[in-house]
Amino acid sequence: MARSLSHVLIHVIFSTKHREPTIPADLRPELFKYLAGTLRSIECPPLQVSGTGDHIHACLQLSRTKAIAQVIEEMKTSSSK
């Protein structure tokens, strides 16, 4: 039986509006954990999630069943709440 395998790593960077430093330092660790949990829930395991006051980096393994646009939409939607 044939199998379809893939191992695609994605480095996502997104910033705050106008690159304003609106992510407080004390909130960052919880935000990064939350985003990592979001990625795990959509079957895109994170390798690293970090950032600064004005942007976020996420290195993740792309799920075989997800489009990049879907993953980024889910990340941005969940992180802005």
C-alpha positions, 0 to 999 in steps of 0.5 A: 500500500502506498503512503504519502509522507512529508516533513515541511518546516515553516518559519513564520514571522508576524508583527504587531500593527505598525511594528509598535512594541505592544507585547509586554515582556511579562506576557510573552512567555504565556503568549508563546506557550498559548501559540505553541498549544494552538499549533499542537491542536491543529497538528502542526507541532512547534519546534520553537515559538519566541519573539520580542515586543513587536513581532513573533517567530514560530518554527513549526512542522506543517501538517500534511493536511493543512495549507500554510494560509490556514495555519497562519490564520489560526495562529493570528486569530488565536493570538489576537484574542 
